[in-house]
């Protein structure tokens, strides 16, 4: 962020804030090592995630949902029903696959709650059923949950079960009924050897482990068996399996998809899902026929008993009465009676069916177990239609119970339709019952007439005919039921499932959907780049330190007089002891620039040069000593006055004591000659500040100093004033009245931008005149000072002034050290 000052029409300066994009760019270039380090670290994290994360695969299979019509379907074998067309079936199939009941069947058939594991590089890897053994668990006994049990192969016939429990209680599940309970285990290391196929009966493991015949057994190889909670596994698959219409295919084609870390498991689960779904749908489709066969079987049992009893009775009668035949006329009458008896029996069977059906409808709520009316010869179209509709709606309601909460509006609608159809059926049953009753009355009257004709026969012949009639009726009924049962069995056997597998799940390679390693690397690269960019941006915004001369030009209209570079040397006398150094040349350049200023003023007598800064530590004393030296070496009689009364410093480099100085002179304790020292540098006299007074500001405002400066102008060609920092105390302002020129030291990477606003304000107010900036600690960098190419430097710490005016903040904070580290990068 840069603060720019612009001149108004009246010459005043106004400020505006703008972002220095170029400075930000060069800041990034300066910290390129940090950016590269961050990118490398982020890519390393991405690599670590990629190698540790398991691959995730997604496989699929295709199934079709069709209305497969039974090829043996006729009007007389109408013992199957339609489920509502293909569109209705598709919705039911999608719902069924997502039901818990269906997934429980699949999980149980595959025993997906049991894992075979081996120790991998980063985790225990699931090898599904590729272990050299099978564990045939005892479902009636508990198996420990979530605690891998080790299996160590010892030889071709023996293995060792090993584990180590930390506590004495573990959760275990009995898979026969899915109950979970706590079992007691032995704390510590457990080892026990078993033979292949031997019964394992442990508190935490029950079953038989059998080596596979063709498996290669490697001694001391280790495997693990891990049992998972049945309900949790069912819930996971229930929420993971995806089913929906296949893209660019008919609406009756569905795609099943499943994702996981083991492709063999995915293939097995998808194919088992299709197989169990097809079998379940066939069972539902055969429900009507199955109920009919059950009904006929129960009726056949009674008819078969009667037939046997009547046959035995006939045989006994013939042995006792020696009657084996009757006349032709009697035989004809008997045949007519048998016909009426069979018809009567059939009508009674219909009445019994209708009576049971009526009672069933009035007392039951599950109507899926109704047998087909055709099983007893009922061909009434209304009854057949109503029964079929009621069974269809009842099956639909039963299927809905798996996925919909009781009380839903869907249930209410189905119940309303069932009740309406039931009421129609009950009325039809009542009407049909009356019709059958009338028919039975007529049949009974005809039977009575024929029986009257036989009343004149001998008793043994009449008894023979009665037994024969009963035997014939039973045989006829038996034959009819057998025909109906055969029809139902044919329909059931000929039925095919409406679910057909078009493309079963198969591992043909590929299928990996995660982790997206390329994306992880891309994310790592982006984070590794943008995080340091953001940090540098934040530091750049928060950084209010001056880093280059271009920033000074943006922040102030005060001219820059010169640049002084960083230079490692043992003391501040660089110009005197290293006159050919770049730093000495910098001071001579500043001296030349000052000469133009002094000539414009055209003042008689010696010239004064005031050197100050914003705060301590910016190299003010260093510049004062060397500016005085550079003037002295040019042949001008020069004096250096140490007017920084709060923290004296210039005496150390000249090996003079600070027990007497300008303070002693100003308070009248010593004469000026007593506090003045002739240095070892020709033409340079030095007056140190002396003891620190309690009232430095008042001393600098005294008339004594005014008189002294006037005298010095007569005695010296150049008077250099080393003053206190302008931004900390007001002492320097008191000295500006004596300054023909003022140098304001700006130490790069140290002086705060706000301090320039302070000196700008004082300059605009006229409190400071003839002021110029000197850039101290300058070093040529690619991210600052775009218009300068100097590469000079000085000092190994003399630019660090310290702070004698205010209390120190203490040791450097971690944040300060981190910022310093960034700067070094």
HUJOJO-V196322 format. One record per helix or strand of 2 or more residues. SS is the DSSP state (H for helix, E for strand). FROM is the first residue (numbers start at 1). LEN is the number of residues. Records with the same first field share a line. If there is no record, write none. Layout:
# HUJOJO-V196322
SS = FROM-LEN ; FROM-LEN
This chain:
# HUJOJO-V196322
E = 2-6 ; 13-6 ; 56-10 ; 114-6 ; 124-3 ; 133-5 ; 143-3 ; 149-5 ; 158-8 ; 169-6 ; 179-6 ; 188-8 ; 199-3 ; 206-6 ; 222-6 ; 242-4 ; 253-8 ; 499-5 ; 512-3 ; 560-7 ; 607-7 ; 638-5 ; 676-3 ; 684-4 ; 718-5 ; 741-7 ; 771-8
H = 21-10 ; 32-21 ; 85-13 ; 100-11 ; 230-11 ; 263-23 ; 287-35 ; 328-36 ; 373-4 ; 381-20 ; 409-45 ; 459-36 ; 517-26 ; 549-7 ; 574-4 ; 582-20 ; 620-14 ; 652-3 ; 662-5 ; 672-4 ; 696-5 ; 703-13 ; 731-8 ; 753-13 ; 814-11
